[in-house]
Amino acid sequence: MHLHPSAVNGLHLYPVVRPVLVVARREVLEPLAVAPGEDVDWMERLRGITGWTQPAQRPDMVWAEVESRLGTALPSDYKRMVETFGEGAFDGFLDLNQEPWTHLREDGLLIWAGTEHEDLYCWRADGDDPNRWPVVVRSFDGEDLLFDCQAAEFVCRILVDPRHPYTMAGYFDTHWFMNYRESG
């Protein structure tokens, strides 16, 4: 049997980089509890739900250029999600678009995220205030379901609310954001 000169007793002496899953307990805020009239920062709740502690991943986004190309302003919570998390997916499932896709614009929709099951998470881009645009899910079969909330609240709810129609709460007890630039 011939051993590679860098291996001794089965141990490699050169660096090998491998992704590792670490399991750790963390305290998560109750994401759905909202007192009447409470002003909720859903982005902070989303950071808590995912255990996100890293610095902003896309602080370089020039939203004025993006909004100029699209011909519309974008919701502030979405811009914070992109700046905070960068390119990747919540629970490795819900892909966050770095810029909204426009191929459903004729239906009044801008697509901000999607899943491997071909569900598209959009806004109904009605009105002058993008922070009031509702979320619409366009399912793979072309059906639309409207949610009267912003994108960050929608993501919080699908991650942890077992009664939500698009819930991921039944699949995972702990949630995360998988950054594609780090996942290599």
C-alpha positions as CSV (number, residue, x, y, z in Angstrom):
1,M,0.0,0.0,0.0
2,H,1.4,3.4,-1.0
3,L,0.6,6.4,1.2
4,H,0.8,9.9,0.0
5,P,3.8,11.6,1.6
6,S,1.6,14.2,3.3
7,A,-0.5,11.6,5.1
8,V,0.7,10.0,8.3
9,N,-1.4,7.4,10.1
10,G,-4.4,8.5,8.0
11,L,-4.0,12.2,9.0
12,H,-3.6,14.8,6.3
13,L,-0.8,17.3,7.0
14,Y,-2.1,19.9,4.5
15,P,-5.1,22.2,5.1
16,V,-8.5,20.9,4.0
17,V,-11.4,23.3,4.1
18,R,-14.7,21.7,4.7
19,P,-18.1,23.2,5.6
20,V,-19.2,22.2,9.1
21,L,-22.6,22.3,10.7
22,V,-22.5,23.5,14.3
23,V,-25.5,22.9,16.5
24,A,-25.9,25.4,19.4
25,R,-28.7,26.6,21.6
26,R,-29.8,30.2,21.1
27,E,-32.6,32.3,22.5
28,V,-35.1,33.3,19.9
29,L,-37.6,36.1,20.4
30,E,-41.3,35.2,20.0
31,P,-41.6,36.3,16.4
32,L,-45.4,36.4,16.1
33,A,-46.4,38.2,19.3
34,V,-47.4,41.7,18.5
35,A,-49.3,44.0,20.9
36,P,-52.0,46.1,19.3
37,G,-50.5,49.3,18.0
38,E,-47.0,48.0,18.5
39,D,-44.5,49.2,15.9
40,V,-42.6,46.0,15.0
41,D,-39.1,46.0,13.4
42,W,-39.6,42.7,11.5
43,M,-36.0,42.8,10.2
44,E,-34.7,42.7,13.7
45,R,-37.1,39.8,14.4
46,L,-35.8,38.1,11.3
47,R,-32.2,38.5,12.4
48,G,-33.2,36.9,15.8
49,I,-35.1,34.0,14.2
50,T,-32.2,33.2,11.9
51,G,-29.5,33.8,14.6
52,W,-27.8,36.3,12.1
53,T,-24.9,38.0,13.8
54,Q,-22.7,38.8,10.8
55,P,-22.1,42.3,9.5
56,A,-24.1,43.6,6.5
57,Q,-23.3,41.5,3.4
58,R,-24.4,44.0,0.8
59,P,-23.9,47.5,2.3
60,D,-22.7,48.5,-1.2
61,M,-26.1,48.3,-2.8
62,V,-26.9,51.5,-4.7
63,W,-30.6,51.5,-4.5
64,A,-31.1,54.7,-6.4
65,E,-29.7,52.9,-9.5
66,V,-31.8,49.8,-9.0
67,E,-35.0,51.9,-8.4
68,S,-34.2,54.1,-11.5
69,R,-33.9,51.0,-13.7
70,L,-37.2,49.6,-12.3
71,G,-38.9,53.0,-12.5
72,T,-40.2,52.6,-8.9
73,A,-39.1,52.9,-5.3
74,L,-38.7,49.6,-3.4
75,P,-39.9,48.7,0.1
76,S,-37.4,49.6,2.8
77,D,-37.6,46.2,4.6
78,Y,-36.6,44.4,1.4
79,K,-33.7,46.7,0.9
80,R,-32.6,46.0,4.5
81,M,-32.9,42.3,3.9
82,V,-30.7,42.4,0.9
83,E,-28.1,44.6,2.6
84,T,-28.2,42.5,5.8
85,F,-28.2,39.0,4.4
86,G,-26.9,39.3,0.9
87,E,-27.2,36.6,-1.7
88,G,-28.6,33.3,-0.4
89,A,-31.7,31.6,1.0
90,F,-33.6,31.3,4.2
91,D,-33.5,27.7,5.5
92,G,-31.7,26.9,2.3
93,F,-35.1,27.1,0.6
94,L,-36.4,30.6,0.1
95,D,-34.0,32.4,-2.3
96,L,-33.8,36.2,-1.8
97,N,-33.4,38.1,-5.0
98,Q,-30.8,40.8,-4.9
99,E,-33.0,42.9,-7.3
100,P,-36.6,42.3,-8.0
101,W,-37.4,40.4,-11.1
102,T,-39.8,42.1,-13.5
103,H,-41.1,39.3,-15.8
104,L,-44.6,39.4,-14.1
105,R,-44.8,43.2,-14.2
106,E,-47.7,43.1,-16.7
107,D,-49.7,41.4,-13.9
108,G,-48.6,44.3,-11.5
109,L,-46.1,42.0,-9.6
110,L,-42.5,42.5,-8.8
111,I,-40.7,39.3,-7.6
112,W,-38.5,39.6,-4.6
113,A,-37.9,35.9,-3.7
114,G,-38.7,32.4,-4.9
115,T,-38.5,28.7,-4.0
116,E,-37.3,25.5,-5.6
117,H,-41.0,24.6,-5.9
118,E,-41.4,27.4,-8.3
119,D,-43.4,29.6,-5.9
120,L,-42.7,33.3,-6.5
121,Y,-42.9,35.8,-3.7
122,C,-43.9,39.1,-5.1
123,W,-45.4,42.5,-4.2
124,R,-48.6,43.8,-5.7
125,A,-46.9,47.0,-6.8
126,D,-50.0,49.3,-6.4
127,G,-49.8,52.8,-5.1
128,D,-47.0,55.3,-4.5
129,D,-45.9,53.9,-1.1
130,P,-43.9,50.7,-1.6
131,N,-43.9,50.1,2.2
132,R,-47.6,49.5,1.9
133,W,-47.4,47.0,-1.0
134,P,-48.9,43.6,0.0
135,V,-47.0,40.3,-0.6
136,V,-48.5,38.0,-3.2
137,V,-47.4,34.4,-3.7
138,R,-47.7,33.2,-7.2
139,S,-47.7,29.4,-7.0
140,F,-46.3,27.1,-9.6
141,D,-49.8,26.6,-11.0
142,G,-50.4,30.4,-11.5
143,E,-52.7,30.9,-8.5
144,D,-52.1,34.1,-6.5
145,L,-52.6,34.4,-2.7
146,L,-52.4,37.9,-1.1
147,F,-50.9,38.6,2.3
148,D,-51.4,42.1,3.9
149,C,-47.9,42.5,5.2
150,Q,-44.4,43.4,4.1
151,A,-41.7,41.0,3.0
152,A,-39.7,40.8,6.2
153,E,-42.9,40.0,8.2
154,F,-43.9,37.5,5.6
155,V,-40.6,35.7,5.9
156,C,-40.7,35.7,9.7
157,R,-44.2,34.2,9.6
158,I,-43.4,31.4,7.1
159,L,-40.3,30.4,9.1
160,V,-42.1,30.0,12.5
161,D,-45.9,30.0,12.1
162,P,-47.1,26.4,11.7
163,R,-50.5,27.6,10.5
164,H,-49.2,29.8,7.7
165,P,-50.1,28.3,4.3
166,Y,-46.4,28.4,3.2
167,T,-44.9,27.4,6.5
168,M,-41.4,26.0,7.0
169,A,-42.0,25.6,10.7
170,G,-42.8,21.9,10.4
171,Y,-39.5,21.2,8.7
172,F,-37.0,22.9,11.1
173,D,-37.0,24.0,14.7
174,T,-34.1,26.4,14.1
175,H,-33.9,28.7,11.1
176,W,-30.9,30.2,9.3
177,F,-29.8,32.1,6.3
178,M,-27.4,30.4,3.9
179,N,-25.2,33.0,2.3
180,Y,-24.2,31.7,-1.2
181,R,-21.0,33.8,-1.3
182,E,-19.8,32.1,1.8
183,S,-21.1,28.6,0.9
184,G,-18.7,28.6,-2.0
